[in-house]
Amino acid sequence: MKTVVSVIGKDAVGIISEVSAVCSECNANILDITQSVLQDMFVMVMLTEIKDLNCSFADYSNKMKKLGEKKGLDIRVMHEDIFNSMHRI
């Protein structure tokens, strides 16, 4: 099972590091990552594999959300199947 993690907000040092730390803490494997800085806005999309999570999906998602709230970022975690269904024509 995979998830798509999106991160949007004002650019700051350490965003990738802190999001990656939550992945590591929950044993989510980062498969792919893309990020851009548009003027002062940081945008990142990360694909993670969660078959070996050491917590529930809800806990993983909540930890990302709390990190986002702490850092002033919008961080969302979505199952890959839901992401694909939303973008299928």
VEXVOFI-664811 format. One line per field, with one value per residue: chain; residue number from 1; x, y, z of N, C-alpha, C in turn. Coordinates in Angstrom, 1 decimal. Example, Ala and Ser with C-alpha at 12.3 -4.5 7.8 and 13.67 -1.06 7.14 Angstrom:
ch: c(A|A)
i: c(1|2)
n.px: c(13.2|12.8)
n.py: c(-5.7|-2.2)
n.pz: c(7.8|7.1)
ca.px: c(12.3|13.7)
ca.py: c(-4.5|-1.1)
ca.pz: c(7.8|7.1)
c.px: c(13.2|12.9)
c.py: c(-3.3|0.0)
c.pz: c(7.8|7.9)
//
This chain:
ch: c(A|A|A|A|A|A|A|A|A|A|A|A|A|A|A|A|A|A|A|A|A|A|A|A|A|A|A|A|A|A|A|A|A|A|A|A|A|A|A|A|A|A|A|A|A|A|A|A|A|A|A|A|A|A|A|A|A|A|A|A|A|A|A|A|A|A|A|A|A|A|A|A|A|A|A|A|A|A|A|A|A|A|A|A|A|A|A|A|A)
i: c(1|2|3|4|5|6|7|8|9|10|11|12|13|14|15|16|17|18|19|20|21|22|23|24|25|26|27|28|29|30|31|32|33|34|35|36|37|38|39|40|41|42|43|44|45|46|47|48|49|50|51|52|53|54|55|56|57|58|59|60|61|62|63|64|65|66|67|68|69|70|71|72|73|74|75|76|77|78|79|80|81|82|83|84|85|86|87|88|89)
n.px: c(0.8|0.4|1.0|0.2|1.9|1.4|2.8|2.6|3.5|5.0|8.4|11.0|13.9|14.7|12.2|11.9|13.5|12.1|9.6|10.5|11.5|9.2|8.2|10.2|10.0|7.5|7.9|7.5|8.3|10.1|9.5|9.5|10.1|9.3|10.1|9.6|10.4|8.6|8.9|8.5|7.2|6.9|6.6|5.8|5.7|5.3|5.8|5.0|5.6|3.6|3.3|4.6|4.1|4.5|2.5|-0.9|-2.6|-4.1|-2.8|-0.3|-1.1|-2.2|0.1|1.6|-0.2|-0.1|2.5|2.5|0.7|2.3|4.5|3.3|2.4|0.6|-0.1|-0.9|-2.0|-2.7|-4.3|-2.9|-4.7|-7.1|-6.2|-5.6|-8.2|-9.5|-8.3|-8.8|-10.2)
n.py: c(-1.2|2.2|5.8|9.2|12.1|15.4|18.6|22.0|25.3|28.2|28.6|27.2|26.4|22.9|21.6|19.2|17.5|17.3|16.2|13.8|12.7|12.1|10.1|8.2|7.7|6.4|4.3|4.4|4.0|6.1|6.4|8.0|11.5|14.8|18.2|21.8|25.2|28.0|31.2|32.3|30.1|26.8|23.6|20.2|16.8|13.6|10.1|7.4|4.2|2.1|-0.4|-1.6|0.0|1.1|2.0|3.1|3.9|6.2|7.4|8.0|9.8|11.8|12.6|13.8|15.9|17.3|18.1|19.8|21.8|22.8|23.9|25.7|24.7|23.1|19.9|16.9|13.6|10.9|7.9|6.0|4.8|6.2|8.7|8.1|7.5|9.9|11.3|10.1|9.9)
n.pz: c(0.0|-0.7|-0.2|-1.0|-0.1|0.4|0.6|1.3|1.6|3.2|2.3|4.2|6.1|6.5|6.0|4.4|5.8|8.3|7.6|6.5|8.8|10.3|8.6|8.9|11.7|11.7|10.2|7.4|4.1|1.9|-1.4|-3.7|-4.5|-5.1|-5.3|-5.2|-5.2|-5.4|-5.9|-2.8|-1.9|-0.8|-2.3|-2.2|-3.2|-2.2|-2.5|-0.6|0.8|2.8|3.8|5.9|8.2|11.6|13.1|13.1|10.0|10.4|12.6|11.5|9.5|11.2|12.6|10.6|10.0|12.4|12.4|10.2|11.2|13.3|11.9|10.1|7.7|5.0|5.2|3.8|3.8|1.7|0.7|-2.0|-3.8|-3.4|-4.3|-7.0|-7.9|-7.6|-9.6|-12.0|-15.2)
ca.px: c(0.0|1.2|0.3|0.8|2.0|1.6|3.2|2.5|3.6|6.1|9.6|11.9|15.0|14.3|10.9|12.0|14.0|11.1|8.6|11.1|11.6|7.9|8.1|11.1|9.4|6.3|8.4|7.0|9.4|9.9|9.7|9.8|9.9|9.6|9.8|9.9|10.2|8.0|9.1|8.8|6.3|7.5|5.6|6.4|4.8|6.1|5.2|5.6|5.1|3.2|2.9|5.3|3.9|4.5|1.4|-2.1|-2.6|-4.7|-1.8|0.7|-1.7|-2.3|1.5|1.9|-1.0|0.4|3.8|2.1|0.2|3.4|5.3|2.5|2.3|-0.6|0.4|-2.0|-1.6|-3.8|-4.0|-2.7|-5.9|-8.0|-5.6|-5.8|-9.6|-9.8|-7.7|-9.1|-11.2)
ca.py: c(0.0|3.5|7.0|10.4|13.1|16.7|19.6|23.3|26.4|29.2|27.9|27.3|25.3|21.7|21.0|17.9|16.7|17.0|15.3|12.6|12.2|11.5|8.9|7.3|7.4|5.5|3.2|4.6|4.1|7.1|5.8|9.1|12.8|16.0|19.5|23.0|26.5|29.0|32.4|31.9|29.0|25.4|22.6|18.9|15.6|12.4|8.8|6.5|2.8|2.0|-1.8|-1.9|1.0|0.6|2.7|3.0|5.0|7.5|8.0|8.5|11.0|12.8|13.1|14.7|17.1|18.1|18.8|21.0|22.9|23.4|24.6|26.6|24.1|22.3|18.6|16.0|12.2|10.3|6.6|6.1|4.4|7.4|9.7|7.7|7.5|11.3|11.9|9.3|10.5)
ca.pz: c(0.0|-0.9|0.1|-1.5|0.9|-0.2|1.5|0.7|2.5|3.0|2.3|5.4|6.2|7.2|5.8|3.9|6.9|9.3|7.0|6.4|10.1|10.6|7.8|9.6|13.0|11.5|9.3|6.0|3.2|0.8|-2.7|-4.7|-3.9|-5.9|-4.6|-5.9|-4.5|-6.3|-5.1|-1.4|-1.6|-0.9|-2.7|-2.3|-3.3|-1.8|-2.5|0.5|1.0|4.2|4.2|7.2|9.2|13.0|13.7|12.2|9.0|11.0|13.4|10.5|8.9|12.2|12.9|9.5|10.1|13.5|12.0|9.4|12.1|14.0|11.0|9.3|6.4|4.7|4.9|3.6|3.4|1.0|0.1|-3.4|-4.5|-3.4|-5.1|-8.4|-8.2|-7.8|-10.8|-13.1|-16.0)
c.px: c(0.9|0.4|1.0|0.7|2.2|1.9|3.3|2.6|4.8|7.4|10.4|12.9|14.4|13.0|11.0|12.5|13.0|10.0|9.2|11.3|10.3|7.8|9.0|10.5|8.2|6.7|7.8|8.2|9.2|10.4|10.2|9.4|10.2|9.3|10.2|9.7|9.8|8.0|9.4|7.9|7.0|6.3|6.3|5.4|5.7|5.3|5.8|4.9|4.8|2.9|3.6|5.2|3.9|3.4|0.2|-1.9|-3.1|-3.6|-0.7|0.1|-1.8|-0.9|1.9|1.1|-0.5|1.7|3.4|1.6|1.3|4.3|4.6|2.4|1.0|0.0|-0.7|-1.4|-2.8|-3.4|-3.9|-4.0|-6.9|-7.5|-5.8|-7.2|-10.0|-9.3|-7.9|-10.3|-12.2)
c.py: c(1.2|4.7|8.2|11.5|14.4|17.7|21.0|24.3|27.3|28.4|28.2|26.2|24.1|21.1|19.5|17.0|16.3|16.1|13.9|11.9|11.5|10.1|7.8|6.8|6.3|4.3|3.2|4.8|5.1|6.5|6.9|10.4|13.8|17.2|20.7|24.2|27.5|30.3|32.0|30.7|27.7|24.5|21.3|17.9|14.5|11.2|7.9|5.2|2.6|0.6|-2.2|-0.9|0.4|1.3|2.6|4.1|6.3|8.2|8.7|9.8|12.1|13.4|14.1|16.0|18.0|18.8|20.0|22.1|23.6|24.3|25.6|26.1|23.3|20.9|17.6|14.6|11.5|8.9|6.7|5.7|5.5|8.5|9.4|7.8|9.0|11.9|11.1|9.9|9.4)
c.pz: c(0.0|-0.5|-0.7|-0.4|0.2|0.9|0.8|1.8|2.3|3.2|3.6|5.4|7.0|7.0|5.4|5.0|7.9|8.8|6.9|7.7|10.6|9.8|8.5|10.9|12.8|10.6|7.9|5.1|2.1|-0.5|-3.8|-4.0|-5.0|-5.1|-5.4|-4.9|-5.5|-5.6|-3.7|-0.9|-1.8|-1.3|-2.9|-2.4|-3.1|-1.9|-1.5|0.4|2.4|4.6|5.5|8.3|10.6|13.8|12.7|11.2|9.6|11.9|12.6|9.9|9.9|12.6|11.8|9.6|11.3|13.2|11.1|10.2|12.8|13.1|10.0|7.8|6.2|4.3|4.9|3.2|2.9|0.5|-1.4|-4.2|-4.5|-4.3|-6.6|-8.8|-8.4|-9.1|-12.1|-13.9|-16.5)
//
